[in-house]
Amino acid sequence: MPYKDPEVRKTYYERNKEKIKVRAKAYREKNKEKIAARSKAWSEKNKEKKKAQSRASYVRNKEKVKARYKARYIAKREEILAQQKAYNDKNREKKRAYDKVRSKIYYKANKEKLAATRRAWRQANKDKVAAFAAERRALKFRATIRLTELDKFIIDEMYNLAQLRTEQTGFEWHVDHIVPLTKGGLHKPTNLQVVPGTWNLSKHNNNCDVYNRIVQNGY
């Protein structure tokens, strides 16, 4: 029969493309529930085939799929973020447990990479590492006070200066507590000084000397 001939069908479709699309759209609108039920029944009966088709379709149209999802996200970004926030607020404990599991899995899979990243960061930020370590020691000895933003800035600058002098002179410089934390000294700008590491280590914890660069080194 003529309608079974692929070429005849193709020719008919090309001539009546718009009419066929309109008819198909009208049919889908009229039979939504029927089509959904039929599709669900087929999917249940052919789960593996459905998965294979989905994977094949994704591989064929990967870039299109990514572009479509990106466009959808951009168009509905605020709505999506609000939904995510609402879900996270409603399932806080569940989300925390999920993130913890994900973190463990990621850490195990990227242990060496993370360790290398940490080493590189510590190497590039020795001043920050030293400042953090000093703050931890101060907390341990309860030698902290409420610092102003200016105080914090000055302390950070002192650790930056110690790092800079180390790079410029070729030997270690430290930020030293004039009155040691173990003897009641506080972690604050007026109790800190930038000194050579050898001098700082040699005095141990036995005195509260103020390092005088001019007297010690003549410059």
Backbone as a chain_set.jsonl record, in Angstrom:
{"seq": "MPYKDPEVRKTYYERNKEKIKVRAKAYREKNKEKIAARSKAWSEKNKEKKKAQSRASYVRNKEKVKARYKARYIAKREEILAQQKAYNDKNREKKRAYDKVRSKIYYKANKEKLAATRRAWRQANKDKVAAFAAERRALKFRATIRLTELDKFIIDEMYNLAQLRTEQTGFEWHVDHIVPLTKGGLHKPTNLQVVPGTWNLSKHNNNCDVYNRIVQNGY", "coords": {"N": [[0.855, -1.2, 0.0], [0.439, 2.328, -0.671], [0.869, 4.171, 1.53], [2.571, 2.779, 3.143], [5.0, 2.886, 1.987], [8.182, 4.138, 2.534], [9.265, 6.39, 1.232], [7.021, 7.658, 0.201], [5.718, 8.297, 2.571], [7.598, 10.015, 3.69], [7.604, 12.093, 1.81], [4.956, 12.982, 2.073], [5.022, 13.862, 4.719], [6.879, 15.986, 4.582], [5.417, 17.765, 2.99], [3.268, 18.333, 4.596], [4.112, 19.209, 7.063], [3.722, 21.289, 9.073], [0.968, 21.077, 9.537], [0.815, 18.471, 10.532], [2.299, 18.741, 12.91], [0.696, 20.518, 14.358], [-1.604, 18.953, 14.651], [-0.571, 16.808, 16.101], [0.207, 18.107, 18.449], [-2.261, 18.985, 19.404], [-3.433, 16.513, 19.902], [-1.794, 15.535, 21.952], [-2.317, 17.401, 23.98], [-5.004, 16.848, 24.461], [-4.952, 14.234, 25.341], [-3.305, 13.903, 27.631], [-3.193, 12.502, 30.175], [-3.642, 9.876, 29.395], [-1.463, 9.414, 27.668], [0.657, 9.789, 29.486], [0.188, 7.666, 31.281], [0.517, 5.484, 29.567], [3.171, 5.837, 28.828], [4.419, 5.567, 31.326], [3.787, 2.906, 31.924], [5.153, 1.592, 29.876], [7.78, 2.295, 30.507], [8.103, 1.064, 33.015], [7.963, -1.572, 32.238], [10.142, -1.787, 30.575], [12.692, -1.135, 31.802], [15.562, -1.379, 31.714], [16.03, -0.992, 28.992], [15.034, 1.58, 28.738], [16.858, 3.008, 30.336], [19.2, 2.589, 28.853], [18.513, 3.892, 26.474], [18.231, 6.488, 27.436], [20.846, 7.048, 28.315], [22.217, 6.837, 25.868], [20.979, 8.886, 24.429], [21.755, 11.089, 25.962], [24.542, 11.054, 25.601], [24.672, 11.55, 22.847], [23.613, 14.1, 22.757], [24.955, 15.758, 24.539], [26.12, 18.398, 24.838], [23.954, 20.012, 24.114], [22.12, 19.322, 26.096], [23.465, 20.227, 28.406], [23.545, 22.958, 27.817], [20.806, 23.524, 27.805], [20.04, 22.976, 30.467], [21.638, 24.859, 31.738], [20.589, 27.249, 30.737], [18.01, 27.039, 31.779], [18.597, 27.115, 34.509], [19.702, 29.705, 34.768], [17.481, 31.245, 34.035], [15.702, 30.61, 36.064], [17.03, 31.046, 38.431], [16.818, 32.43, 40.971], [14.472, 31.281, 41.991], [15.211, 28.567, 42.103], [17.367, 28.674, 43.931], [16.002, 29.554, 46.174], [14.314, 27.36, 46.624], [16.259, 25.413, 47.177], [17.36, 26.487, 49.536], [15.119, 26.414, 51.216], [14.711, 23.65, 51.346], [17.14, 22.83, 52.543], [16.951, 24.155, 55.012], [14.763, 22.852, 56.081], [15.674, 20.265, 56.241], [17.999, 20.13, 57.845], [19.701, 18.51, 59.547], [19.811, 16.13, 58.079], [20.975, 17.106, 55.719], [23.458, 17.941, 56.721], [24.555, 15.48, 57.514], [24.668, 14.23, 55.031], [26.463, 15.922, 53.636], [28.707, 15.471, 55.171], [29.289, 12.773, 54.653], [29.787, 12.957, 51.909], [32.047, 14.614, 51.971], [33.903, 12.947, 53.234], [34.122, 10.897, 51.324], [35.115, 12.373, 49.144], [37.526, 13.251, 50.256], [38.925, 10.828, 50.664], [39.226, 10.017, 48.02], [40.812, 12.006, 47.003], [43.1, 12.405, 48.538], [45.961, 12.728, 48.353], [46.145, 14.871, 46.572], [44.821, 16.921, 48.003], [46.509, 17.13, 50.213], [48.852, 18.029, 48.975], [47.945, 20.497, 48.046], [47.44, 21.804, 50.475], [50.061, 21.872, 51.522], [51.303, 23.51, 49.625], [49.854, 25.869, 50.001], [50.51, 26.528, 52.666], [53.237, 26.929, 52.358], [53.243, 29.163, 50.744], [52.036, 31.009, 52.357], [53.318, 31.631, 54.839], [53.378, 33.605, 56.79], [50.681, 33.887, 57.555], [50.202, 31.334, 58.564], [51.962, 31.304, 60.764], [50.853, 33.401, 62.27], [48.331, 32.369, 62.87], [49.066, 30.131, 64.388], [50.241, 31.401, 66.583], [48.04, 32.703, 67.636], [46.515, 30.523, 68.394], [48.149, 29.502, 70.445], [47.967, 31.613, 72.235], [45.274, 31.484, 72.94], [45.305, 29.048, 74.223], [46.791, 29.617, 76.539], [45.123, 31.418, 77.635], [45.593, 34.075, 77.016], [44.485, 36.142, 75.625], [42.914, 39.176, 74.505], [40.206, 41.485, 73.884], [40.503, 42.601, 70.703], [40.934, 45.504, 68.686], [40.005, 46.441, 65.289], [42.181, 47.771, 64.234], [44.243, 46.852, 65.902], [44.299, 44.143, 65.132], [45.061, 44.463, 62.472], [47.639, 45.558, 62.772], [48.978, 43.419, 64.03], [48.824, 41.453, 62.008], [50.374, 42.758, 60.083], [52.854, 42.718, 61.336], [53.531, 40.011, 61.256], [53.643, 39.749, 58.502], [55.831, 41.394, 58.041], [57.859, 39.962, 59.337], [58.007, 37.72, 57.66], [58.777, 38.979, 55.287], [61.31, 40.048, 55.972], [62.651, 37.645, 56.413], [62.752, 36.622, 53.805], [64.28, 38.623, 52.595], [66.721, 38.722, 53.999], [67.631, 36.121, 54.174], [67.706, 34.545, 56.406], [65.832, 33.217, 59.208], [63.178, 35.157, 60.629], [61.263, 35.994, 63.49], [58.035, 36.569, 65.062], [57.907, 37.727, 68.198], [56.818, 37.29, 71.591], [57.161, 39.767, 73.887], [56.807, 39.814, 76.719], [56.531, 36.636, 77.806], [53.853, 34.348, 76.978], [53.423, 32.401, 78.859], [54.16, 33.68, 81.132], [52.294, 35.501, 81.725], [52.057, 37.358, 79.708], [50.361, 39.101, 77.04], [48.627, 38.494, 73.952], [48.99, 40.88, 71.991], [49.48, 43.946, 70.129], [51.357, 45.704, 71.467], [52.87, 43.964, 72.913], [54.391, 42.532, 71.209], [57.146, 41.795, 69.012], [59.336, 41.982, 66.193], [61.853, 39.792, 65.521], [65.177, 38.303, 65.032], [65.197, 34.815, 64.296], [67.089, 33.132, 65.53], [67.931, 34.587, 67.757], [65.517, 34.746, 69.146], [65.001, 32.03, 69.685], [67.206, 31.433, 71.245], [66.867, 32.844, 73.605], [64.868, 31.507, 74.808], [62.454, 30.976, 77.24], [63.086, 32.631, 79.247], [63.433, 35.324, 79.747], [62.41, 38.779, 79.373], [63.353, 40.364, 77.346], [63.701, 43.243, 75.255], [64.214, 43.37, 71.911], [66.809, 45.078, 70.39], [67.571, 46.307, 67.438], [69.56, 48.021, 66.474], [71.506, 48.099, 68.508], [72.166, 45.368, 68.699], [73.025, 44.634, 66.1], [74.137, 46.799, 64.843], [72.866, 48.298, 62.888]], "CA": [[0.0, 0.0, 0.0], [1.288, 3.512, -0.839], [1.252, 4.832, 2.773], [3.627, 2.007, 3.793], [6.251, 3.196, 1.302], [8.9, 5.175, 3.288], [9.436, 7.604, 0.435], [5.705, 8.315, 0.15], [5.488, 8.85, 3.914], [8.517, 11.136, 3.856], [7.102, 13.185, 0.964], [3.73, 13.477, 2.693], [5.406, 14.602, 5.927], [7.486, 17.255, 4.177], [4.374, 18.655, 2.459], [2.252, 18.639, 5.606], [4.846, 19.255, 8.333], [3.073, 22.154, 10.051], [-0.341, 20.504, 9.846], [1.054, 17.289, 11.371], [2.734, 19.224, 14.22], [-0.479, 21.073, 15.044], [-2.465, 17.829, 14.996], [0.084, 16.039, 17.166], [0.138, 18.911, 19.67], [-3.652, 18.936, 19.872], [-3.673, 15.164, 20.442], [-1.095, 15.442, 23.243], [-3.053, 18.207, 24.944], [-6.278, 16.187, 24.736], [-4.752, 12.894, 25.921], [-2.145, 13.965, 28.529], [-3.201, 11.421, 31.173], [-3.531, 8.614, 28.664], [-0.069, 9.313, 27.19], [1.508, 9.63, 30.669], [-0.014, 6.304, 31.781], [1.125, 4.568, 28.607], [4.623, 6.021, 28.937], [4.835, 4.981, 32.602], [3.686, 1.44, 31.799], [6.251, 1.134, 29.022], [9.031, 2.476, 31.256], [8.158, 0.014, 34.029], [8.166, -2.85, 31.557], [11.409, -1.774, 29.828], [13.581, -0.281, 32.593], [16.928, -1.39, 31.199], [15.992, -0.373, 27.664], [14.831, 3.006, 28.98], [18.139, 3.53, 30.803], [20.126, 2.576, 27.717], [18.093, 4.957, 25.565], [18.532, 7.77, 28.082], [22.292, 7.24, 28.262], [22.59, 7.076, 24.467], [20.485, 10.214, 24.07], [22.594, 12.08, 26.638], [25.848, 11.065, 24.93], [24.497, 12.197, 21.537], [23.201, 15.51, 22.872], [25.533, 16.231, 25.794], [26.264, 19.854, 24.857], [22.604, 20.596, 24.095], [21.526, 19.102, 27.423], [24.131, 21.152, 29.326], [23.099, 24.317, 27.487], [19.408, 23.644, 28.217], [19.996, 23.064, 31.927], [22.245, 26.131, 32.11], [19.599, 28.288, 30.43], [16.919, 26.9, 32.754], [19.101, 27.585, 35.809], [19.826, 31.162, 34.713], [16.132, 31.818, 33.984], [14.98, 30.373, 37.323], [18.068, 30.982, 39.46], [16.305, 32.845, 42.275], [13.497, 30.275, 42.425], [15.954, 27.349, 42.436], [18.112, 28.936, 45.168], [15.015, 29.613, 47.269], [13.902, 25.978, 46.878], [17.382, 24.737, 47.833], [17.461, 27.0, 50.902], [13.976, 25.89, 51.967], [14.961, 22.224, 51.598], [18.238, 22.72, 53.509], [16.457, 24.568, 56.32], [13.823, 21.834, 56.557], [16.393, 18.997, 56.428], [19.337, 20.551, 58.259], [20.491, 17.38, 60.033], [19.991, 15.23, 56.929], [21.931, 17.76, 54.822], [24.766, 17.913, 57.373], [25.04, 14.103, 57.423], [24.968, 13.983, 53.612], [27.689, 16.652, 53.309], [29.804, 14.813, 55.876], [29.611, 11.567, 53.882], [30.392, 13.406, 50.646], [33.384, 15.123, 52.284], [34.767, 11.795, 53.489], [34.35, 10.228, 50.043], [36.002, 13.228, 48.345], [38.851, 13.26, 50.884], [39.589, 9.551, 50.373], [39.544, 9.944, 46.587], [41.75, 13.079, 46.617], [43.941, 12.633, 49.706], [47.271, 13.252, 47.963], [45.928, 16.182, 45.958], [44.495, 17.87, 49.069], [47.722, 17.325, 51.012], [49.753, 18.869, 48.176], [47.364, 21.846, 48.048], [47.696, 22.386, 51.803], [51.496, 22.173, 51.635], [51.591, 24.666, 48.769], [49.279, 27.063, 50.639], [51.315, 26.842, 53.849], [54.521, 27.444, 51.883], [53.027, 30.498, 50.174], [51.415, 31.878, 53.361], [53.976, 31.342, 56.12], [53.004, 34.621, 57.769], [49.341, 33.554, 58.056], [50.353, 30.116, 59.376], [52.591, 31.696, 62.029], [49.899, 34.217, 63.022], [47.288, 31.472, 63.372], [49.664, 29.311, 65.44], [50.406, 32.261, 67.759], [46.701, 32.934, 68.192], [46.135, 29.277, 69.082], [48.914, 29.44, 71.706], [47.408, 32.621, 73.133], [44.016, 30.934, 73.459], [45.659, 27.954, 75.138], [47.231, 30.207, 77.803], [44.134, 32.44, 77.995], [46.335, 35.337, 76.953], [43.863, 36.972, 74.598], [42.036, 40.267, 74.909], [39.409, 41.959, 72.754], [41.336, 43.436, 69.84], [40.253, 46.36, 67.71], [40.397, 46.136, 63.914], [43.542, 48.302, 64.073], [45.148, 45.899, 66.57], [44.415, 42.956, 64.271], [45.823, 44.866, 61.292], [49.05, 45.708, 63.171], [49.521, 42.076, 64.258], [49.01, 40.836, 60.687], [51.501, 43.438, 59.431], [54.096, 42.27, 61.984], [53.844, 38.694, 60.697], [54.064, 40.004, 57.124], [57.184, 41.952, 58.111], [58.781, 38.859, 59.667], [58.163, 36.932, 56.451], [59.527, 39.79, 54.33], [62.717, 40.082, 56.41], [63.205, 36.306, 56.163], [63.046, 36.52, 52.369], [65.302, 39.589, 52.209], [68.015, 38.474, 54.658], [68.061, 34.731, 53.994], [67.587, 33.772, 57.652], [64.491, 33.307, 59.795], [62.752, 36.165, 61.589], [60.053, 35.573, 64.199], [57.279, 37.529, 65.864], [58.149, 37.254, 69.563], [56.115, 37.936, 72.697], [58.156, 40.377, 74.787], [56.507, 39.091, 77.966], [56.017, 35.343, 77.331], [52.466, 34.009, 77.326], [53.436, 31.587, 80.081], [54.443, 34.54, 82.278], [51.246, 36.511, 81.852], [52.031, 38.264, 78.572], [49.155, 39.047, 76.22], [48.828, 38.491, 72.497], [48.526, 42.188, 71.537], [50.574, 44.617, 69.421], [52.395, 46.288, 72.329], [53.68, 42.892, 73.508], [54.994, 41.774, 70.113], [58.282, 42.392, 68.323], [59.897, 41.169, 65.106], [63.25, 39.548, 65.921], [65.797, 37.154, 64.366], [64.778, 33.542, 64.878], [68.132, 32.575, 66.409], [67.874, 35.329, 69.021], [64.281, 34.36, 69.819], [65.14, 30.666, 70.198], [68.269, 31.357, 72.263], [66.419, 33.391, 74.891], [63.889, 30.557, 75.338], [61.325, 31.577, 77.939], [63.711, 33.017, 80.504], [63.503, 36.758, 79.984], [61.449, 39.607, 78.656], [64.182, 41.359, 76.674], [63.251, 43.908, 74.045], [65.292, 43.273, 70.926], [67.214, 46.361, 69.825], [68.295, 45.945, 66.221], [70.752, 48.858, 66.316], [72.502, 47.667, 69.488], [72.585, 44.001, 68.41], [73.633, 44.435, 64.796], [74.796, 48.009, 64.339], [72.158, 48.925, 61.753]], "C": [[0.893, 1.253, 0.0], [1.757, 4.115, 0.482], [2.343, 4.073, 3.532], [4.987, 2.253, 3.154], [6.95, 4.343, 2.042], [9.026, 6.48, 2.522], [8.129, 8.397, 0.345], [5.42, 9.003, 1.487], [6.347, 10.102, 4.141], [8.03, 12.351, 3.069], [5.857, 13.817, 1.578], [4.06, 14.351, 3.91], [5.988, 15.975, 5.571], [6.434, 18.252, 3.693], [3.408, 19.145, 3.535], [2.854, 18.778, 7.013], [4.111, 20.071, 9.405], [1.718, 21.605, 10.489], [-0.197, 19.311, 10.797], [1.444, 17.708, 12.777], [1.557, 19.752, 15.023], [-1.401, 19.956, 15.518], [-1.887, 17.019, 16.159], [-0.002, 16.779, 18.499], [-1.272, 18.87, 20.265], [-3.959, 17.583, 20.502], [-3.029, 15.031, 21.821], [-1.83, 16.212, 24.326], [-4.343, 17.507, 25.392], [-6.106, 14.883, 25.507], [-3.549, 12.828, 26.86], [-2.072, 12.771, 29.478], [-3.006, 10.06, 30.51], [-2.093, 8.377, 28.212], [0.873, 9.065, 28.357], [1.417, 8.21, 31.219], [0.655, 5.284, 30.873], [2.652, 4.621, 28.69], [5.163, 5.383, 30.218], [4.826, 3.463, 32.533], [4.836, 0.897, 30.96], [7.583, 1.211, 29.765], [9.201, 1.396, 32.317], [8.494, -1.343, 33.411], [9.548, -2.944, 30.915], [12.444, -0.879, 30.518], [14.991, -0.21, 32.016], [17.014, -0.717, 29.83], [15.855, 1.145, 27.795], [16.135, 3.676, 29.423], [19.136, 3.636, 29.657], [19.795, 3.697, 26.736], [18.442, 6.335, 26.131], [20.016, 8.075, 28.024], [22.747, 7.586, 26.848], [22.17, 8.48, 24.032], [21.348, 11.302, 24.697], [23.952, 12.2, 25.948], [25.762, 11.802, 23.595], [24.283, 13.704, 21.667], [23.76, 16.177, 24.133], [25.581, 17.766, 25.872], [24.903, 20.551, 24.877], [21.943, 20.487, 25.461], [22.12, 20.078, 28.436], [23.645, 22.581, 29.105], [21.665, 24.545, 27.966], [19.282, 23.803, 29.735], [20.578, 24.39, 32.422], [21.259, 27.269, 31.893], [18.454, 28.26, 31.437], [17.353, 27.436, 34.114], [19.183, 29.109, 35.846], [18.448, 31.816, 34.778], [15.411, 31.697, 35.328], [15.921, 30.318, 38.512], [17.53, 31.307, 40.853], [15.337, 31.807, 42.843], [14.205, 28.996, 42.88], [16.709, 27.52, 43.749], [17.179, 28.973, 46.369], [14.545, 28.208, 47.642], [14.999, 25.204, 47.613], [17.503, 25.17, 49.285], [16.335, 26.445, 51.773], [14.193, 24.419, 52.315], [16.051, 22.053, 52.659], [17.792, 23.101, 54.913], [15.553, 23.503, 56.936], [14.544, 20.529, 56.915], [17.834, 19.244, 56.854], [20.23, 19.381, 58.681], [20.803, 16.397, 58.901], [21.043, 15.782, 55.976], [23.337, 17.701, 55.403], [25.381, 16.521, 57.28], [25.461, 13.765, 55.99], [26.281, 14.653, 53.216], [28.903, 15.999, 53.956], [30.255, 13.573, 55.124], [30.312, 11.934, 52.578], [31.821, 13.891, 50.862], [34.364, 13.98, 52.509], [35.124, 11.088, 52.192], [35.328, 11.031, 49.196], [37.413, 13.216, 48.911], [39.619, 11.978, 50.565], [40.042, 9.471, 48.92], [40.624, 10.944, 46.186], [42.74, 13.412, 47.732], [45.275, 13.288, 49.349], [47.153, 14.662, 47.393], [45.658, 17.257, 47.012], [45.716, 18.171, 49.93], [48.706, 18.24, 50.286], [49.261, 20.318, 48.154], [47.62, 22.553, 49.373], [49.161, 22.765, 51.962], [51.854, 23.42, 50.838], [51.066, 25.954, 49.41], [50.114, 27.487, 51.838], [52.655, 27.455, 53.446], [54.385, 28.878, 51.388], [52.481, 31.494, 51.195], [51.996, 31.623, 54.754], [53.584, 32.349, 57.196], [51.642, 34.319, 58.383], [49.39, 32.318, 58.956], [50.92, 30.455, 60.746], [51.621, 32.499, 62.894], [48.812, 33.342, 63.638], [47.824, 30.631, 64.528], [49.828, 30.124, 66.728], [49.068, 32.517, 68.445], [46.211, 31.701, 68.945], [46.856, 29.158, 70.424], [48.339, 30.428, 72.72], [46.094, 32.141, 73.745], [44.283, 29.849, 74.494], [46.028, 28.506, 76.519], [46.278, 31.299, 78.297], [44.769, 33.828, 78.024], [45.776, 36.261, 75.879], [43.028, 38.071, 75.227], [41.214, 40.662, 73.684], [40.253, 42.946, 71.946], [40.479, 44.281, 68.901], [40.692, 45.921, 66.307], [41.807, 46.633, 63.644], [44.568, 47.37, 64.704], [45.388, 44.68, 65.691], [45.26, 43.26, 63.034], [47.308, 44.952, 61.623], [49.696, 44.349, 63.382], [49.782, 41.367, 62.937], [50.222, 41.437, 59.976], [52.832, 43.004, 60.036], [54.5, 40.895, 61.457], [54.25, 38.806, 59.226], [55.508, 40.511, 57.091], [58.205, 40.859, 58.42], [59.049, 38.0, 58.437], [59.009, 37.679, 55.42], [61.003, 39.835, 54.692], [63.401, 38.729, 56.195], [63.612, 36.172, 54.703], [64.204, 37.435, 51.97], [66.688, 39.262, 52.77], [68.535, 37.054, 54.474], [68.092, 33.937, 55.282], [66.256, 34.104, 58.321], [64.337, 34.497, 60.742], [61.434, 35.698, 62.185], [59.309, 36.776, 64.763], [57.285, 36.982, 67.291], [57.271, 38.002, 70.561], [57.166, 38.463, 73.679], [58.012, 39.78, 76.183], [55.868, 37.773, 77.546], [54.582, 35.075, 77.803], [52.411, 33.237, 78.634], [53.717, 32.41, 81.33], [53.446, 35.695, 82.381], [51.184, 37.503, 80.708], [50.78, 38.06, 77.726], [49.509, 39.077, 74.731], [48.205, 39.777, 71.948], [49.72, 42.934, 70.937], [51.695, 45.123, 70.314], [53.263, 45.229, 73.007], [54.356, 42.038, 72.438], [56.16, 42.541, 69.507], [58.786, 41.427, 67.257], [61.388, 41.034, 65.356], [63.838, 38.41, 65.094], [65.41, 35.855, 65.072], [65.793, 32.976, 65.836], [68.119, 33.265, 67.768], [66.654, 34.899, 69.823], [64.406, 32.976, 70.436], [66.165, 30.584, 71.316], [67.798, 31.886, 73.618], [65.371, 32.506, 75.569], [62.718, 31.299, 75.981], [61.797, 32.201, 79.241], [63.75, 34.507, 80.769], [62.449, 37.485, 79.168], [62.194, 40.711, 77.919], [63.475, 41.947, 75.465], [64.419, 43.905, 73.081], [65.56, 44.648, 70.336], [68.102, 46.082, 68.626], [69.591, 46.747, 66.098], [71.871, 48.394, 67.255], [73.041, 46.301, 69.108], [73.409, 43.894, 67.14], [74.301, 45.67, 64.207], [74.117, 48.587, 63.118], [70.689, 49.141, 62.121]], "O": [[1.971, 1.247, 0.595], [2.91, 4.535, 0.581], [2.968, 4.618, 4.442], [6.014, 1.871, 3.715], [6.371, 5.422, 2.169], [8.906, 7.558, 3.104], [8.124, 9.626, 0.403], [4.944, 10.138, 1.528], [5.89, 11.099, 4.7], [8.035, 13.476, 3.567], [5.72, 15.04, 1.599], [3.477, 15.417, 4.111], [5.639, 16.989, 6.177], [6.545, 19.45, 3.957], [2.811, 20.215, 3.415], [2.195, 18.501, 8.015], [3.904, 19.588, 10.519], [1.367, 21.663, 11.667], [-0.974, 19.155, 11.739], [0.981, 17.108, 13.747], [1.429, 19.473, 16.215], [-1.918, 19.996, 16.634], [-2.604, 16.603, 17.069], [-0.248, 16.175, 19.542], [-1.444, 18.738, 21.477], [-4.658, 17.506, 21.513], [-3.633, 14.487, 22.746], [-1.954, 15.741, 25.456], [-4.719, 17.573, 26.562], [-7.003, 14.469, 26.241], [-2.845, 11.819, 26.891], [-1.04, 12.109, 29.582], [-2.284, 9.205, 31.023], [-1.566, 7.274, 28.354], [1.782, 8.24, 28.259], [2.432, 7.613, 31.581], [1.284, 4.337, 31.345], [3.33, 3.595, 28.63], [6.217, 4.746, 30.211], [5.745, 2.808, 33.025], [5.423, -0.132, 31.291], [8.411, 0.307, 29.665], [10.299, 0.872, 32.506], [9.218, -2.148, 33.997], [10.073, -4.042, 30.727], [13.004, 0.024, 29.896], [15.549, 0.874, 31.848], [17.951, 0.03, 29.549], [16.483, 1.899, 27.052], [16.478, 4.761, 28.955], [19.827, 4.644, 29.509], [20.691, 4.371, 26.228], [18.887, 7.226, 25.408], [20.417, 9.2, 27.727], [23.549, 8.498, 26.644], [22.921, 9.175, 23.347], [21.644, 12.313, 24.059], [24.453, 13.304, 25.735], [26.652, 12.577, 23.245], [24.707, 14.482, 20.812], [23.12, 17.05, 24.719], [25.135, 18.356, 26.856], [24.721, 21.553, 25.569], [21.294, 21.423, 25.929], [21.395, 20.683, 29.226], [23.371, 23.317, 30.053], [21.338, 25.62, 28.469], [18.527, 24.643, 30.226], [20.087, 24.973, 33.388], [21.106, 28.144, 32.745], [17.984, 29.302, 31.893], [16.589, 28.123, 34.792], [18.786, 29.734, 36.83], [18.257, 32.809, 35.48], [14.613, 32.56, 35.693], [15.648, 29.625, 39.493], [17.754, 30.555, 41.801], [15.379, 31.495, 44.033], [13.852, 28.412, 43.905], [16.699, 26.621, 44.591], [17.519, 28.486, 47.447], [14.393, 27.892, 48.822], [14.723, 24.444, 48.541], [17.72, 24.341, 50.169], [16.559, 26.055, 52.919], [13.901, 23.987, 53.431], [15.911, 21.235, 53.568], [18.19, 22.468, 55.89], [15.57, 23.277, 58.146], [14.089, 19.779, 57.779], [18.768, 18.657, 56.308], [21.371, 19.27, 58.233], [21.923, 15.899, 58.789], [21.895, 15.043, 55.482], [24.3, 17.444, 54.681], [26.572, 16.38, 57.003], [26.474, 13.103, 55.767], [27.116, 14.044, 52.547], [29.988, 15.971, 53.376], [31.453, 13.337, 54.967], [31.3, 11.309, 52.191], [32.704, 13.622, 50.048], [35.504, 14.023, 52.045], [36.279, 10.721, 51.974], [36.251, 10.474, 48.602], [38.387, 13.176, 48.159], [40.805, 12.02, 50.239], [41.105, 8.928, 48.621], [41.281, 10.771, 45.159], [43.172, 14.557, 47.863], [45.672, 14.278, 49.963], [47.965, 15.536, 47.698], [46.194, 18.363, 46.933], [45.939, 19.314, 50.33], [49.318, 19.116, 50.897], [50.059, 21.251, 48.234], [47.968, 23.733, 49.406], [49.478, 23.841, 52.47], [52.605, 24.277, 51.304], [51.727, 26.991, 49.375], [50.396, 28.672, 52.011], [53.15, 28.376, 54.096], [55.279, 29.702, 51.58], [52.463, 32.696, 50.933], [51.26, 31.425, 55.72], [53.47, 31.998, 58.37], [51.458, 34.473, 59.591], [48.708, 32.259, 59.979], [50.434, 29.966, 61.766], [51.566, 32.306, 64.109], [48.418, 33.546, 64.786], [47.135, 30.435, 65.529], [49.589, 29.618, 67.825], [48.978, 32.544, 69.673], [45.577, 31.81, 69.994], [46.254, 28.763, 71.422], [48.237, 30.124, 73.908], [45.835, 32.365, 74.927], [43.586, 29.744, 75.503], [45.636, 27.945, 77.543], [46.582, 32.013, 79.253], [44.52, 34.634, 78.921], [46.505, 37.063, 75.296], [42.504, 37.922, 76.331], [41.5, 40.217, 72.572], [40.662, 43.991, 72.452], [39.449, 43.836, 68.396], [41.626, 45.134, 66.156], [42.556, 45.994, 62.905], [45.628, 47.121, 64.13], [46.523, 44.235, 65.52], [46.064, 42.436, 62.599], [48.145, 44.479, 60.854], [50.834, 44.135, 62.965], [50.832, 40.751, 62.756], [51.0, 40.721, 59.346], [53.835, 42.927, 59.326], [55.684, 40.642, 61.235], [55.101, 38.051, 58.756], [56.301, 40.116, 56.236], [59.288, 40.832, 57.836], [60.186, 37.596, 58.195], [59.857, 37.081, 54.758], [61.86, 39.679, 53.822], [64.579, 38.67, 55.842], [64.693, 35.666, 54.399], [65.014, 37.078, 51.114], [67.702, 39.49, 52.11], [69.734, 36.806, 54.601], [68.468, 32.765, 55.268], [65.639, 35.131, 58.038], [65.225, 34.803, 61.538], [60.601, 35.097, 61.507], [59.876, 37.858, 64.92], [56.739, 35.912, 67.559], [57.011, 39.195, 70.402], [57.956, 37.697, 74.228], [58.987, 39.297, 76.761], [54.772, 37.778, 76.985], [54.166, 35.517, 78.874], [51.477, 33.392, 79.421], [53.545, 31.929, 82.45], [53.705, 36.713, 83.023], [50.346, 38.405, 80.724], [50.21, 36.969, 77.703], [50.541, 39.609, 74.322], [47.059, 39.782, 71.5], [50.865, 42.579, 71.218], [52.867, 44.989, 69.963], [54.283, 45.56, 73.611], [54.839, 40.944, 72.73], [56.167, 43.771, 69.488], [58.676, 40.21, 67.403], [62.109, 42.03, 65.399], [63.089, 37.627, 64.51], [65.311, 35.811, 66.298], [65.421, 32.396, 66.856], [68.274, 32.618, 68.804], [66.74, 34.709, 71.036], [63.976, 32.757, 71.569], [66.027, 29.772, 72.231], [68.271, 31.432, 74.66], [65.024, 32.711, 76.732], [62.076, 32.138, 75.35], [61.045, 32.299, 80.21], [64.061, 34.93, 81.883], [61.706, 36.889, 78.389], [61.735, 41.852, 77.865], [62.752, 41.256, 74.747], [65.5, 44.391, 73.411], [64.645, 45.306, 69.841], [69.252, 45.669, 68.779], [70.61, 46.209, 65.665], [73.032, 48.305, 66.855], [74.25, 46.079, 69.181], [74.386, 43.147, 67.096], [74.964, 45.582, 63.174], [74.758, 49.32, 62.365], [69.919, 49.655, 61.31]]}, "num_chains": 1, "name": "protein.A"}
